[in-house]
Amino acid sequence: MNTTLFQPYSINLLKLSNRIVMAPLTRRRADNAALAADEVVALYYAQRASAGLIIAEGSQISPQAYGYTGSPGCYTEKQLAGWNKVTRAVHAAGGKIFLQLWHVGPFSHRLLQPEGKAPVSASPVTPEGDVLTAEGRFPYEASRDMSKKEILQTVSDFARAARSAIIAGFDGVEIHGAHAYVIDQFIMDGTNKRTDEFGGNKENRARFLFMIIEAILEQIPSSKVGLRLSPRSVKKGMEDSNPEDTYGYIAEQLNSYDLAYLHISEMMTPEERLADPGKSIVPFYRNIFKGPLISCGGHTRQSAMQMLEDQHADLIAFGKPFISNPDLAERLQHNAPLTPWDKDTFYHGGKKGYIDYPTLCLASN
């Protein structure tokens, strides 16, 4: 049996107890007024501290970045105090934790935006679906193109949030450049129709991302900065016409920055991974990116071990299994059964379906 999944791994000077990563999972348990984490959120993450690395849920970098009610921010003193409760609890339990920095872009509503303005994107788009606001659910509305002044402000907001996260005790930050949120809106030619220096060819479309990376690196070491991308995980009507060329270019350029890791998110099911391992795009990026690589999306114990044995990735991220299995690392190591999750409690569920899932020892009693 390949035991690499359960062996220690180091991201520069950060020593991880195993190669199992808890993927960032939006749970929307923050206080709706302050948008801050509390003791319950701290307990939730501490329960999962046996993961080699926790990547905490997306945290908006500014009021403009907000779009999911109950999601925590990282730009006020109350929010940083809340996150400090989380980092202290995780570290006390022996864990390591990064914070994902997030700007949702068009996935918001003017009722959630400062001064009631329309949400921003690289170019105007109208997402499918609806959004929850204090006044009820409404369909997503057309976004507006981000002005150059707003671009520069957003770059600054990312940098400030990164520095604040480290002050709050996080071991590092992950830039959310995936899943059609604002950074990805600039990257994809299907959503970026700009004619200025931020639109057109792939170099211009990636400019916003690299400005953010460079601004963050002026505040914290590169060893504390990771990036998440999702080259083929698209929302309807939001995609790139040549993702291998576009995201391959980005991955190659990242080699100059010596980041903590590149996190590739794939929309794959466990059945797809096991039936056709060659469908994964992670090996393509393994051949380009020279730093630590995280593979995420639909992994099982078997697929995770196989990907590490094939040296396609260095770390494996698990998402939903961590919701219902706080001790997922131990369960995977002992090949123990996993507790199924309750989808109805993913969001806005209070303590139920959040901190009440049993550990292996409790489940067996």
C-alpha positions as CSV (number, residue, x, y, z in Angstrom):
1,M,0.0,0.0,0.0
2,N,1.3,3.4,-0.9
3,T,1.3,5.4,2.4
4,T,2.6,8.7,0.9
5,L,-0.8,10.3,1.7
6,F,-0.2,9.9,5.4
7,Q,3.4,11.0,5.5
8,P,4.7,14.5,6.5
9,Y,5.3,17.1,3.9
10,S,6.9,20.5,4.2
11,I,5.9,23.7,2.3
12,N,9.1,25.6,2.7
13,L,9.4,25.9,6.5
14,L,5.8,24.9,7.2
15,K,5.8,21.3,8.3
16,L,2.5,19.4,7.6
17,S,1.7,16.2,9.5
18,N,0.3,14.5,6.3
19,R,-0.5,15.3,2.7
20,I,-4.3,15.6,3.3
21,V,-5.7,19.1,2.8
22,M,-9.1,20.4,3.9
23,A,-10.3,22.3,0.8
24,P,-12.0,25.7,1.3
25,L,-15.7,25.2,1.9
26,T,-18.2,27.9,2.0
27,R,-20.4,27.3,5.1
28,R,-21.9,30.8,5.8
29,R,-21.9,30.6,9.6
30,A,-20.5,34.1,10.2
31,D,-22.5,36.7,12.1
32,N,-24.6,38.5,9.5
33,A,-23.9,41.9,11.0
34,A,-20.2,41.8,11.6
35,L,-19.5,39.0,9.1
36,A,-17.0,37.6,11.6
37,A,-16.2,34.1,12.8
38,D,-17.0,33.2,16.4
39,E,-16.3,30.4,18.9
40,V,-18.5,27.9,17.0
41,V,-16.5,28.5,13.8
42,A,-13.3,28.1,15.7
43,L,-14.5,24.8,17.1
44,Y,-15.5,23.6,13.6
45,Y,-12.0,24.2,12.3
46,A,-10.3,22.8,15.4
47,Q,-12.2,19.6,15.0
48,R,-10.6,19.2,11.6
49,A,-7.0,20.1,12.7
50,S,-5.7,16.6,11.9
51,A,-5.6,17.5,8.3
52,G,-2.1,18.3,7.1
53,L,-3.3,21.7,6.1
54,I,-6.7,23.5,6.4
55,I,-7.6,26.1,3.8
56,A,-10.3,28.1,5.5
57,E,-13.4,29.2,3.6
58,G,-13.3,32.1,1.2
59,S,-13.1,35.4,3.1
60,Q,-14.1,38.6,1.2
61,I,-11.4,41.2,1.1
62,S,-13.7,44.2,1.1
63,P,-17.4,45.2,1.2
64,Q,-17.4,45.2,-2.6
65,A,-16.2,41.6,-2.6
66,Y,-19.3,40.4,-0.7
67,G,-22.0,38.2,-2.3
68,Y,-22.8,35.3,-0.1
69,T,-24.7,36.2,3.1
70,G,-23.0,34.8,6.2
71,S,-19.6,34.5,4.6
72,P,-16.8,36.0,6.8
73,G,-14.7,39.0,5.8
74,C,-11.1,39.9,6.4
75,Y,-11.1,43.7,6.5
76,T,-12.4,44.9,9.8
77,E,-11.0,44.6,13.4
78,K,-14.0,42.5,14.5
79,Q,-13.4,40.1,11.6
80,L,-9.7,39.7,12.3
81,A,-10.5,39.1,16.0
82,G,-12.9,36.4,15.0
83,W,-10.3,34.8,12.7
84,N,-7.8,35.0,15.5
85,K,-10.1,32.7,17.6
86,V,-10.0,30.3,14.7
87,T,-6.2,30.2,14.2
88,R,-5.6,29.9,18.0
89,A,-8.0,27.0,18.2
90,V,-6.5,25.2,15.2
91,H,-2.9,25.7,16.3
92,A,-3.8,24.5,19.9
93,A,-5.1,21.3,18.3
94,G,-1.8,20.9,16.3
95,G,-3.1,22.0,12.9
96,K,-1.9,24.4,10.2
97,I,-4.3,26.8,8.5
98,F,-4.3,29.2,5.5
99,L,-7.1,31.7,4.7
100,Q,-8.6,31.9,1.2
101,L,-9.0,35.5,0.0
102,W,-12.1,36.0,-2.0
103,H,-13.8,38.6,-4.3
104,V,-17.0,37.2,-5.7
105,G,-17.2,39.7,-8.6
106,P,-20.6,39.4,-10.4
107,F,-22.0,36.8,-8.0
108,S,-23.6,39.5,-5.8
109,H,-26.4,42.0,-5.9
110,R,-26.8,45.7,-5.5
111,L,-28.6,45.1,-2.2
112,L,-25.3,43.6,-0.9
113,Q,-23.0,46.2,-2.5
114,P,-21.7,49.5,-1.1
115,E,-23.9,52.4,-2.1
116,G,-26.2,50.0,-3.9
117,K,-24.0,49.8,-7.0
118,A,-24.2,46.9,-9.4
119,P,-21.6,44.2,-8.8
120,V,-18.3,44.3,-10.7
121,S,-16.6,42.0,-13.2
122,A,-14.0,42.3,-16.0
123,S,-16.9,42.9,-18.4
124,P,-20.7,43.0,-17.9
125,V,-22.1,39.5,-17.3
126,T,-25.3,38.2,-15.8
127,P,-24.8,34.9,-13.8
128,E,-27.6,32.3,-13.8
129,G,-29.4,31.7,-10.6
130,D,-30.4,33.8,-7.7
131,V,-28.8,35.4,-4.6
132,L,-29.9,35.7,-1.0
133,T,-30.2,39.2,0.4
134,A,-31.7,40.7,3.6
135,E,-34.8,41.4,1.5
136,G,-35.1,37.9,0.1
137,R,-33.9,36.0,-2.9
138,F,-33.4,37.8,-6.2
139,P,-32.1,36.8,-9.6
140,Y,-28.5,37.8,-10.3
141,E,-28.4,41.0,-12.2
142,A,-26.0,42.4,-14.8
143,S,-22.7,43.3,-13.4
144,R,-20.6,46.3,-14.6
145,D,-17.0,46.4,-15.8
146,M,-14.6,47.2,-13.1
147,S,-13.0,50.7,-13.6
148,K,-9.2,51.1,-13.5
149,K,-9.5,52.9,-10.2
150,E,-11.5,49.9,-8.8
151,I,-8.9,47.5,-10.2
152,L,-6.1,49.2,-8.4
153,Q,-8.2,49.4,-5.2
154,T,-9.0,45.7,-5.4
155,V,-5.3,44.9,-5.8
156,S,-4.7,46.9,-2.7
157,D,-7.5,45.2,-0.9
158,F,-6.1,41.8,-1.6
159,A,-2.7,42.9,-0.3
160,R,-4.1,44.4,2.9
161,A,-6.3,41.3,3.6
162,A,-3.2,39.1,3.2
163,R,-1.3,41.1,5.7
164,S,-4.3,41.1,8.0
165,A,-4.7,37.4,7.8
166,I,-1.1,36.8,8.9
167,I,-1.6,39.2,11.8
168,A,-4.7,37.2,12.7
169,G,-2.5,34.1,13.0
170,F,-2.9,32.3,9.7
171,D,0.0,30.3,8.5
172,G,-0.6,31.7,5.0
173,V,-3.2,32.8,2.5
174,E,-4.7,31.3,-0.7
175,I,-5.7,33.7,-3.5
176,H,-9.0,32.6,-4.9
177,G,-8.4,32.7,-8.7
178,A,-10.9,30.0,-9.5
179,H,-14.6,29.2,-10.3
180,A,-15.5,32.3,-12.3
181,Y,-15.1,34.8,-9.4
182,V,-13.6,38.2,-10.1
183,I,-10.0,37.1,-10.8
184,D,-11.2,34.3,-13.1
185,Q,-13.5,36.7,-14.8
186,F,-10.5,38.6,-16.0
187,I,-8.6,35.5,-17.0
188,M,-11.2,33.9,-19.2
189,D,-11.7,35.2,-22.7
190,G,-15.4,34.2,-22.5
191,T,-16.0,36.8,-19.8
192,N,-13.3,39.4,-20.4
193,K,-14.2,41.6,-23.4
194,R,-12.0,44.5,-22.3
195,T,-10.0,46.5,-24.9
196,D,-7.6,48.1,-22.4
197,E,-4.4,46.6,-20.9
198,F,-6.4,44.1,-18.9
199,G,-8.1,42.5,-21.9
200,G,-7.3,40.9,-25.2
201,N,-4.4,38.4,-25.2
202,K,-3.7,36.0,-22.4
203,E,-0.9,38.1,-21.0
204,N,-3.3,41.1,-20.6
205,R,-6.1,38.9,-19.1
206,A,-3.7,37.5,-16.5
207,R,-2.3,41.0,-15.6
208,F,-4.9,41.5,-12.8
209,L,-3.9,38.3,-11.2
210,F,-0.2,39.0,-11.3
211,M,-0.7,42.5,-10.0
212,I,-2.5,40.9,-7.0
213,I,0.2,38.4,-6.4
214,E,3.0,41.0,-6.6
215,A,1.1,43.4,-4.2
216,I,0.6,40.6,-1.7
217,L,4.3,39.6,-1.9
218,E,5.2,43.2,-0.9
219,Q,3.3,42.4,2.4
220,I,4.1,38.8,3.2
221,P,6.7,36.1,2.1
222,S,6.0,34.1,-1.0
223,S,6.2,30.9,1.2
224,K,2.9,32.0,2.8
225,V,1.0,32.5,-0.5
226,G,-0.9,29.9,-2.5
227,L,-3.1,30.2,-5.5
228,R,-6.2,28.3,-6.5
229,L,-7.2,27.9,-10.2
230,S,-9.9,25.9,-11.9
231,P,-9.0,25.7,-15.6
232,R,-11.9,23.6,-16.7
233,S,-14.4,24.1,-13.9
234,V,-16.7,26.7,-15.4
235,K,-20.1,28.1,-14.8
236,K,-22.6,28.3,-17.7
237,G,-21.5,30.9,-20.2
238,M,-18.3,31.5,-18.4
239,E,-15.3,29.8,-19.8
240,D,-12.1,30.2,-21.7
241,S,-11.8,29.1,-25.3
242,N,-8.3,27.6,-24.8
243,P,-7.8,26.8,-21.1
244,E,-4.6,24.8,-21.6
245,D,-3.0,27.8,-23.3
246,T,-4.3,30.4,-20.9
247,Y,-3.9,28.6,-17.6
248,G,-0.7,26.9,-18.8
249,Y,0.8,30.3,-19.4
250,I,-0.2,31.4,-15.9
251,A,1.3,28.2,-14.3
252,E,4.5,28.8,-16.2
253,Q,4.8,32.4,-15.0
254,L,4.1,31.3,-11.4
255,N,7.5,29.6,-11.4
256,S,9.1,33.0,-11.0
257,Y,7.3,33.7,-7.7
258,D,8.2,30.7,-5.6
259,L,4.7,30.4,-4.1
260,A,3.7,28.0,-1.4
261,Y,1.6,26.0,-3.8
262,L,-0.7,25.9,-6.8
263,H,-4.1,24.4,-6.1
264,I,-5.9,22.9,-9.1
265,S,-9.7,22.5,-8.6
266,E,-11.5,20.0,-10.9
267,M,-15.2,19.4,-11.0
268,M,-14.9,15.6,-11.0
269,T,-16.9,13.0,-9.2
270,P,-15.3,10.0,-7.4
271,E,-16.8,7.7,-10.0
272,E,-15.2,9.7,-12.8
273,R,-11.8,9.7,-11.1
274,L,-11.8,5.9,-10.6
275,A,-13.2,5.1,-14.0
276,D,-10.9,7.3,-16.0
277,P,-7.9,8.7,-14.0
278,G,-6.5,10.1,-17.3
279,K,-9.3,12.6,-17.4
280,S,-7.6,14.7,-14.8
281,I,-5.9,17.9,-16.0
282,V,-3.5,17.9,-12.9
283,P,-0.7,16.0,-14.7
284,F,-0.7,18.7,-17.4
285,Y,0.1,21.4,-14.8
286,R,2.5,19.1,-13.0
287,N,4.7,19.2,-16.1
288,I,4.6,23.0,-16.1
289,F,4.5,24.2,-12.5
290,K,7.7,23.4,-10.5
291,G,6.4,24.1,-7.0
292,P,4.1,22.1,-4.6
293,L,0.8,21.1,-6.4
294,I,-2.5,20.4,-4.7
295,S,-5.1,18.3,-6.6
296,C,-8.8,18.8,-5.5
297,G,-12.1,17.5,-6.7
298,G,-13.9,14.2,-6.2
299,H,-11.0,12.3,-4.6
300,T,-11.4,9.1,-2.8
301,R,-8.7,7.3,-0.7
302,Q,-7.8,5.2,-3.7
303,S,-7.6,8.1,-6.2
304,A,-5.6,10.3,-3.8
305,M,-3.0,7.5,-3.1
306,Q,-2.7,6.8,-6.8
307,M,-2.2,10.4,-7.8
308,L,0.6,10.7,-5.2
309,E,2.2,7.4,-6.3
310,D,2.2,8.7,-9.9
311,Q,3.8,11.9,-8.6
312,H,1.2,14.0,-10.4
313,A,0.5,16.0,-7.2
314,D,2.1,16.6,-3.8
315,L,-1.0,17.2,-1.7
316,I,-4.6,16.1,-2.1
317,A,-7.5,18.3,-1.0
318,F,-10.8,16.9,0.1
319,G,-14.0,19.0,0.3
320,K,-17.4,17.6,1.3
321,P,-16.0,14.5,3.1
322,F,-14.5,16.9,5.7
323,I,-17.9,18.4,6.4
324,S,-19.3,15.1,7.8
325,N,-15.9,13.6,8.9
326,P,-14.0,16.0,11.1
327,D,-11.4,13.2,11.6
328,L,-11.2,12.4,7.9
329,A,-7.4,12.1,8.0
330,E,-7.6,9.3,10.6
331,R,-10.5,7.6,8.7
332,L,-8.5,7.6,5.5
333,Q,-5.4,6.2,7.2
334,H,-7.4,3.4,8.7
335,N,-9.6,2.9,5.7
336,A,-12.6,3.4,7.9
337,P,-16.1,4.1,6.7
338,L,-17.1,7.7,6.1
339,T,-20.1,9.4,7.5
340,P,-22.4,10.7,4.8
341,W,-23.1,14.5,4.8
342,D,-26.4,16.2,5.1
343,K,-26.6,18.6,2.1
344,D,-29.5,20.5,3.7
345,T,-27.2,21.8,6.4
346,F,-24.3,23.0,4.2
347,Y,-25.3,26.6,4.5
348,H,-27.1,28.7,7.2
349,G,-27.6,25.6,9.4
350,G,-26.3,26.8,12.8
351,K,-24.6,24.1,14.8
352,K,-26.5,21.2,13.2
353,G,-24.5,19.6,10.4
354,Y,-21.6,21.8,11.4
355,I,-20.0,20.8,14.6
356,D,-22.1,17.8,15.6
357,Y,-20.7,15.1,13.3
358,P,-19.1,12.2,15.2
359,T,-15.4,11.2,15.2
360,L,-14.4,7.7,14.5
361,C,-14.1,6.7,18.1
362,L,-17.5,8.2,19.0
363,A,-19.1,6.6,16.0
364,S,-17.9,3.2,17.1
365,N,-19.1,3.5,20.6
